[in-house]
C-alpha cells in the first residue's frame, strides 16, 4: 500500500473529510483531492503536517 492509499483509508475510517484535511494542514482543496485520489505525490513537508495534525502512526504502513 502506498502512502496516498494509506491516508485515504485512514481518513475514511476515521470519518475525516477532505474539508477537515484542508482546514488543518492549510493545503488547497484541489491538492488534497488529487493527493487522496493518488494523482499527486505528497511532499515530505505535507506528510509531516498530516501525521502531526492527525496523530497518525506511520508504523502501521509497514509491511510484514
N, C-alpha and C positions, 0 to 999 in steps of 0.2 A: 504494500500500500504506500502511495506517495503522500507527502505532507499535505497537499491540497485535499486529497480524498479523506485523509485523517481528520483535518479540520472541519471539512464539510459534514462528516459523520458526527463529530463531536458537537458541533453547533446544533444539528438536527436532534440528536439525543438529549440535549440539554435545553431545547426549546429557545435557542438564541437566534434571533432574526438577523438578517443582513443589516437592517437599520441599526440594531444594537451594536454590531461589529463596527459599523461606520462611526457611530457616536463615540464608542470607547477608544478606538485607535486612530481616528482622525483621517482615514483614507476616504476618498470619494466613493460613492455607491457603485459606480461603474467598475472601478478597480477591484472592489470587494466581490462583486458579482463574477467578474472574469476569473478571479483567483479561486473562488469556491466552485466554479464550473470547470476548473482545470485548464483554462485558456490563458492563464497568466501566471508566471512564476512569482513567488514571494521573494522579496529582498531579505537579507539577514536582519536588517533593522525592523522590517514589518513583522517578521516571525517573532522577534524578541518582544515587540509591543504586544502581539497577540497572546503569547504564552504568559506574559506578565499580567496583563489586564484580565485574562480569563482563568488564571491559575491552572494552566494546562501542563500535565506531566508528559513530556515527550518520550519518556522511557516506555510508555505504552505503545509507541510507534515501532519499537524494536521487534524484530522477528526472531523467533527461537530457532 
